[in-house]
């Protein structure tokens, strides 16, 4: 049986859970499948296991820390930087809106976000905290508003199409 995308990334998620404390599997897979607790608050973290230079299905709209495991090396990217990187794309991956879903390469991410197993936990905590700083709250709000607008557009479009085709 073929592995799903979620199953293909399981090795990185299992390793992540062993290396970072205060972690749990999420019950809400639509928001991500890994959560980290900082100061009593649970934050979703997108953990990706990559086998090539390309990182697929990055959802900047969720405003989450992105953690990539590739060839024995971790990359930890704060949420506001994920939004900035994805915002440089002209369109998304299988969508017109890059913030909804996009692909990036490790070359775009850069070495500043690289870390080892022993550095991973502190880098993750720092990235989450950085994304919650006052100066980035407007970025999170913009992503939240975009998500809400997309839900409204989806429902309006479905209703319009159904009215015509049914």
C-alpha positions, 0 to 999 in steps of 0.5 A, a space after each residue: 500500500 502506498 504511503 500518504 503524505 502524512 505517513 511519509 513525514 512520520 519519521 521526522 515527526 517522531 524524531 522531532 517529538 524525541 528531541 523537543 519537550 512539551 510536544 504532542 500530536 495534534 487532534 486537529 490535522 487541518 491546522 497541522 499535526 504537531 503542537 508545542 507548548 510554551 508557557 501553557 499555550 499550544 502552538 502548531 508547528 509544521 514538521 516536514 521530512 524532505 528527501 529533496 531540495 524542494 519543500 512542498 505544501 507549505 501553508 503560510 496562511 496558518 502562520 506556524 513555525 516551519 521545521 524541515 528535516 533533510 539529510 540529517 539537518 534541521 531547519 527552523 523557520 519562524 512563522 513571519 519568515 515563512 510568510 515573507 518567503 512564500 509572499 515572494 512567489 507569484 502563485 501557489 502550489 496548485 492554487 493562485 494564492 501562494 499563502 494558501 499552499 506553496 513550494 519552496 527550496 532549501 536554497 530559498 530558505 538559507 543556512 541561517 535557519 539550519 541547526 543540529 539535533 542538540 540545537 533543535 528545541 531551543 530554536 523551535 521555542 525561539 521561532 515560536 516566541 519570535 512569531 508572537 512578538 508584537 511587531 508581527 501580530 499584524 502579519 498573523 492578523 493578515 493571514 487570519 483575515 485571508 483565511 476567513 476571506 477564502 472560506 467566504 469566497 469558497 462558500 459563495 462560489 459553491 452556492 453560486 455554482 450549485 444554483 446554476 448547475 442543480 
